[in-house]
Amino acid sequence: MADRVRCAVVVGNSDGIGLAFTRRLLADGWRVAGLSRRENGINVPTYAHHTVDVTAPDYPDLLGKAVDELGQVDLCVYAAGIGDPVDLADLDAQTHTIEVNLMGAARTVAVVVPRMVAAGDGHVIGLSSMADRLVSGEAPGYAGSKAGLSSYLMGLSAALRGQGVSVTTVRFGFVDTKMAKGPVRPLMIPVDRAVEILARCVRSRPVRVSRPRRMALLTSLLAPLTRPRR
């Protein structure tokens, strides 16, 4: 009997890493459901796209329907993420960043993980950032949301121990996408390298991955210097 086709949900795949990894999964023979704010141009029989914002009230219902259409979900990748410079006269953008980067991930997990637990198998990958170690006066919503995301996903990994469900927190530095803002972007990696890192995560299911390693070391060294002093 032929092996069952593996099924994945990718959230935030209209461009960047999410789109590139969706294409990789399809090339590797997966069935994929994608959810993002815009269409992404993928038109193959093994792919279904759902246009929705992760902050919308009906997002959990639409995600649940997408998951049910696939049947058992082997993999869920949360790749949605935004970030804007702080404007002290209007902090709504920082609030929105937290809603997308952290609360959107939490809402996704709340739909997907119980189904995985019931099946006794599954894997969640969340795209965080090495900014989770930093205190940022330039983009506090981004750094704060990524700190919350990393902490939540790693705690969830511990909570799911023995349930057959894995959670991987992927902490990237600068990746060559539209999210890589600023005049200085040290040790930036191309999207195809980020995709290969995610593919290895699917195979090995680590709890946490930080790439590139030199950037992770640099961030660890710089983190104490970013904390406010009186």
C-alpha positions as CSV (number, residue, x, y, z in Angstrom):
1,M,0.0,0.0,0.0
2,A,1.3,3.4,-0.9
3,D,2.4,5.8,1.8
4,R,-0.2,8.4,2.8
5,V,0.5,11.8,1.3
6,R,1.7,14.2,4.0
7,C,-0.3,17.4,4.5
8,A,0.8,20.8,5.7
9,V,-0.7,24.2,6.5
10,V,1.4,27.3,5.9
11,V,0.2,30.6,7.3
12,G,1.7,33.7,5.8
13,N,2.7,32.5,2.3
14,S,2.0,35.2,-0.1
15,D,5.7,36.0,-0.4
16,G,9.1,35.6,1.3
17,I,10.0,32.5,3.2
18,G,6.4,31.3,3.5
19,L,5.9,31.3,-0.2
20,A,9.3,29.7,-1.0
21,F,8.8,27.0,1.6
22,T,5.3,26.3,0.3
23,R,6.8,25.6,-3.1
24,R,9.4,23.4,-1.6
25,L,6.8,21.3,0.2
26,L,4.7,20.9,-3.0
27,A,7.8,19.9,-4.9
28,D,8.5,17.3,-2.2
29,G,5.1,15.7,-2.7
30,W,3.1,17.3,0.1
31,R,-0.5,18.5,0.0
32,V,-0.6,22.1,1.2
33,A,-3.2,24.6,2.4
34,G,-2.0,28.2,2.5
35,L,-3.5,31.1,4.3
36,S,-2.4,34.7,3.7
37,R,-3.8,38.2,3.1
38,R,-3.1,37.9,-0.7
39,E,-3.0,35.3,-3.4
40,N,0.4,33.9,-4.2
41,G,0.0,32.6,-7.8
42,I,0.4,28.9,-7.0
43,N,-2.0,26.9,-9.1
44,V,-1.5,23.1,-8.7
45,P,-4.0,20.4,-7.7
46,T,-2.2,19.7,-4.4
47,Y,-2.5,23.2,-3.2
48,A,-5.5,25.1,-1.8
49,H,-5.3,28.8,-1.0
50,H,-7.4,30.8,1.5
51,T,-7.2,34.6,1.6
52,V,-7.6,35.8,5.1
53,D,-5.8,38.1,7.6
54,V,-4.7,36.3,10.8
55,T,-6.1,39.2,12.8
56,A,-9.6,38.8,11.4
57,P,-12.4,37.5,13.7
58,D,-13.2,34.7,11.3
59,Y,-9.6,33.5,10.9
60,P,-9.8,30.6,13.4
61,D,-12.9,29.3,11.6
62,L,-11.4,29.5,8.2
63,L,-8.2,27.9,9.4
64,G,-10.2,25.1,11.0
65,K,-12.1,24.5,7.7
66,A,-8.8,24.4,5.8
67,V,-7.4,21.9,8.2
68,D,-10.5,19.7,8.0
69,E,-10.4,19.7,4.2
70,L,-6.9,18.3,4.3
71,G,-7.7,15.7,6.9
72,Q,-4.8,14.9,9.3
73,V,-2.3,17.7,9.3
74,D,1.3,16.6,9.7
75,L,2.9,20.0,9.7
76,C,1.8,23.6,10.4
77,V,4.2,26.5,9.6
78,Y,3.5,29.9,11.0
79,A,5.4,32.3,8.7
80,A,3.3,35.5,9.0
81,G,5.2,38.4,10.3
82,I,5.3,42.2,10.1
83,G,7.3,45.0,11.7
84,D,7.3,48.8,11.5
85,P,9.4,51.5,13.1
86,V,7.9,53.1,16.2
87,D,5.9,56.3,15.9
88,L,5.3,57.6,19.4
89,A,2.4,59.8,18.2
90,D,0.6,56.7,16.9
91,L,1.4,53.3,18.5
92,D,-1.3,51.4,16.6
93,A,1.2,49.9,14.2
94,Q,3.1,48.4,17.2
95,T,-0.1,46.9,18.5
96,H,-0.9,45.5,15.1
97,T,2.6,44.0,14.9
98,I,2.0,42.2,18.2
99,E,-1.4,41.0,17.0
100,V,0.1,39.5,13.8
101,N,3.4,38.1,15.1
102,L,2.3,36.8,18.5
103,M,-1.5,36.6,18.7
104,G,-1.9,35.3,15.2
105,A,0.5,32.5,16.0
106,A,-1.3,31.7,19.2
107,R,-4.7,31.6,17.5
108,T,-3.2,29.2,14.9
109,V,-1.8,26.9,17.5
110,A,-5.2,26.9,19.3
111,V,-6.8,25.5,16.2
112,V,-4.1,23.1,15.0
113,V,-2.5,21.6,18.1
114,P,-5.6,20.0,19.6
115,R,-6.2,18.1,16.3
116,M,-2.6,17.0,16.3
117,V,-2.8,15.8,19.9
118,A,-5.9,13.8,19.1
119,A,-4.1,12.2,16.2
120,G,-1.0,11.5,18.3
121,D,1.3,13.1,15.8
122,G,2.2,16.5,14.2
123,H,4.7,19.2,14.0
124,V,4.4,23.0,14.4
125,I,7.1,25.3,13.2
126,G,7.1,29.0,14.1
127,L,9.3,31.6,12.5
128,S,10.6,33.8,15.2
129,S,13.7,36.1,15.1
130,M,17.0,36.7,16.9
131,A,15.4,40.0,17.8
132,D,13.7,38.0,20.6
133,R,16.8,38.6,22.7
134,L,16.9,42.4,22.1
135,V,15.2,45.4,23.6
136,S,14.5,47.6,20.6
137,G,13.7,51.3,20.8
138,E,13.3,51.4,17.0
139,A,10.7,48.6,16.7
140,P,9.5,47.6,20.2
141,G,6.4,45.8,18.8
142,Y,8.5,43.5,16.6
143,A,11.2,42.6,19.2
144,G,8.6,42.2,21.9
145,S,6.3,40.0,19.8
146,K,9.2,37.8,18.7
147,A,10.3,37.4,22.4
148,G,6.7,36.4,23.3
149,L,6.5,34.0,20.3
150,S,9.8,32.3,21.1
151,S,8.9,31.9,24.8
152,Y,5.4,30.6,24.0
153,L,6.5,28.1,21.4
154,M,9.3,26.7,23.6
155,G,6.9,26.4,26.5
156,L,4.4,24.7,24.3
157,S,7.1,22.2,23.2
158,A,7.6,21.3,26.8
159,A,3.9,21.0,27.5
160,L,3.5,18.6,24.5
161,R,6.3,16.3,25.6
162,G,5.0,12.7,25.3
163,Q,2.0,13.6,23.1
164,G,3.7,12.9,19.8
165,V,3.5,16.5,18.7
166,S,6.7,18.6,18.2
167,V,7.1,22.3,18.2
168,T,10.1,24.0,16.6
169,T,11.1,27.6,17.1
170,V,13.2,28.9,14.2
171,R,15.2,32.1,15.0
172,F,16.5,33.7,11.9
173,G,18.7,36.7,11.6
174,F,18.4,38.8,8.4
175,V,16.9,36.9,5.5
176,D,16.8,38.5,2.0
177,T,13.1,39.4,2.0
178,K,11.1,42.6,2.2
179,M,11.1,42.2,6.0
180,A,14.9,42.8,6.1
181,K,14.8,46.5,6.6
182,G,17.5,49.0,7.6
183,P,20.8,50.1,6.1
184,V,22.9,47.5,7.9
185,R,21.9,43.8,7.6
186,P,24.9,41.7,8.8
187,L,25.2,38.1,7.8
188,M,22.0,38.1,5.7
189,I,21.1,34.7,4.2
190,P,19.2,34.1,1.0
191,V,15.7,32.7,1.0
192,D,16.7,29.4,-0.4
193,R,19.0,28.8,2.5
194,A,16.2,29.6,4.9
195,V,14.0,27.1,3.1
196,E,16.7,24.4,3.4
197,I,17.0,25.1,7.1
198,L,13.2,24.6,7.5
199,A,13.3,21.4,5.4
200,R,15.9,20.0,7.8
201,C,13.7,21.0,10.7
202,V,10.8,19.0,9.2
203,R,13.1,16.0,9.1
204,S,14.7,16.3,12.6
205,R,12.0,18.2,14.6
206,P,14.4,20.2,16.9
207,V,13.0,22.3,19.7
208,R,15.0,25.4,18.6
209,V,17.1,26.4,15.7
210,S,19.1,29.7,15.4
211,R,20.6,30.6,12.0
212,P,23.1,31.8,11.1
213,R,25.1,30.7,14.1
214,R,27.5,33.6,14.0
215,M,24.5,36.0,14.1
216,A,23.1,34.2,17.0
217,L,26.4,34.6,18.9
218,L,26.6,38.3,18.0
219,T,23.0,38.8,19.2
220,S,23.7,37.1,22.5
221,L,26.7,39.4,23.0
222,L,24.8,42.5,22.1
223,A,21.6,41.7,24.1
224,P,22.8,43.1,27.5
225,L,23.8,46.4,25.8
226,T,20.3,47.0,24.5
227,R,18.7,47.1,27.9
228,P,17.8,50.6,29.1
229,R,19.8,52.0,31.9
230,R,18.9,54.9,34.3
